[in-house]
Amino acid sequence: MMIERIVRGMAGFFILLSLTLAYFHSPYWLWFTAFVGANLLQSAFTGFCPPSILLKKLGFKGCE
């Protein structure tokens, strides 16, 4: 599986998880949603994505 697809899946999962936790537990979980969104935005502009670095070290393939 390609790193980019894994990172998008992880981001989507974390956003849905934090929204569910905000609904059932505490609205402070929305800060985690904002953090994931900000990380996606900065990754789009800079190309720096910490999860992709970790996945490369674990042996997953990029789209190069």
Secondary structure, DSSP 8 states (H G I E B T S, - for coil): -BHHHHHHHHHHHHHHHHHHHHHHT-GGGHHHHHHHHHHHHHHHHH---HHHHHHHHTT-B---
